[in-house]
Amino acid sequence: MSKLELNIAKIDSELKRIGKRKLWLADQLGVSSAMVTYIFKHKPISYADTIALVFKLDPKDMIRSNNNA
C-alpha cells in the first residue's frame, strides 16, 4: 500500500529556483526553522496547501506517493 507524503524534492527545487533557503520558507509559513526541519523529515501532507501557496503552485504538486510504505 502506498502512502502519501510531501514532495520534499519539489520543495527543494523550488527553493533553489528562487534562490531561497529553509529559513525563508519558515518565515513565509509563520513557523520556526525547527518546524520546517520537522516538515522535511516527517513529510506531513497537511502542509501541502500552505507550501503550495508560498510557491504559487497547485497543492497536488506538493504531494507524492511513497510506494515503500
Kinemage of the C-alpha trace (Angstrom):
@kinemage 1
@onewidth
@group {chain A} dominant
@subgroup {mainchain}
@vectorlist {calphas} color= white
{ca met a 1} P 0.000 0.000 0.000
{ca ser a 2} L 1.348 3.425 -0.887
{ca lys a 3} L 1.490 6.347 1.494
{ca leu a 4} L 1.041 9.995 0.550
{ca glu a 5} L 3.733 12.407 1.694
{ca leu a 6} L 5.098 15.853 0.935
{ca asn a 7} L 7.274 16.007 -2.144
{ca ile a 8} L 10.430 17.317 -0.484
{ca ala a 9} L 12.390 17.170 -3.745
{ca lys a 10} L 9.872 19.563 -5.327
{ca ile a 11} L 10.097 21.943 -2.362
{ca asp a 12} L 13.905 21.862 -2.513
{ca ser a 13} L 13.891 22.535 -6.250
{ca glu a 14} L 11.505 25.477 -5.818
{ca leu a 15} L 13.676 26.940 -3.068
{ca lys a 16} L 16.755 26.634 -5.310
{ca arg a 17} L 14.859 28.083 -8.292
{ca ile a 18} L 14.040 31.277 -6.402
{ca gly a 19} L 17.344 31.370 -4.512
{ca lys a 20} L 15.885 30.982 -1.030
{ca arg a 21} L 16.602 28.788 1.971
{ca lys a 22} L 14.566 26.841 4.513
{ca leu a 23} L 14.688 29.777 6.940
{ca trp a 24} L 12.896 31.913 4.330
{ca leu a 25} L 10.283 29.169 3.970
{ca ala a 26} L 9.826 29.122 7.752
{ca asp a 27} L 9.209 32.886 7.694
{ca gln a 28} L 6.682 32.518 4.875
{ca leu a 29} L 4.848 29.735 6.716
{ca gly a 30} L 4.936 31.573 10.033
{ca val a 31} L 6.693 28.695 11.791
{ca ser a 32} L 10.109 28.152 13.362
{ca ser a 33} L 13.072 26.768 11.463
{ca ala a 34} L 12.796 23.694 13.713
{ca met a 35} L 9.259 23.151 12.421
{ca val a 36} L 10.489 23.310 8.824
{ca thr a 37} L 13.115 20.699 9.731
{ca tyr a 38} L 10.312 18.547 11.159
{ca ile a 39} L 8.280 19.009 7.972
{ca phe a 40} L 11.239 17.976 5.808
{ca lys a 41} L 11.901 14.905 7.969
{ca his a 42} L 8.342 13.630 8.507
{ca lys a 43} L 6.726 14.945 5.285
{ca pro a 44} L 3.172 15.571 6.603
{ca ile a 45} L 0.774 16.304 3.743
{ca ser a 46} L -1.169 18.701 5.975
{ca tyr a 47} L 1.327 21.405 4.918
{ca ala a 48} L 0.823 20.845 1.160
{ca asp a 49} L -1.747 23.644 0.771
{ca thr a 50} L 0.253 26.207 2.709
{ca ile a 51} L 3.554 25.447 0.994
{ca ala a 52} L 1.860 25.449 -2.406
{ca leu a 53} L 0.530 28.958 -1.696
{ca val a 54} L 4.054 30.171 -0.906
{ca phe a 55} L 5.327 28.917 -4.274
{ca lys a 56} L 2.085 29.706 -6.156
{ca leu a 57} L 1.699 26.077 -7.211
{ca asp a 58} L -1.080 23.513 -7.217
{ca pro a 59} L -1.153 21.690 -3.849
{ca lys a 60} L -1.205 18.396 -5.773
{ca asp a 61} L 2.342 19.198 -6.922
{ca met a 62} L 3.434 19.159 -3.281
{ca ile a 63} L 2.288 15.572 -2.664
{ca arg a 64} L 3.813 12.341 -3.867
{ca ser a 65} L 3.112 8.683 -3.319
{ca asn a 66} L 5.669 6.703 -1.343
{ca asn a 67} L 5.368 3.148 -2.628
{ca asn a 68} L 7.698 1.814 0.089
{ca ala a 69} L 5.058 2.032 2.800
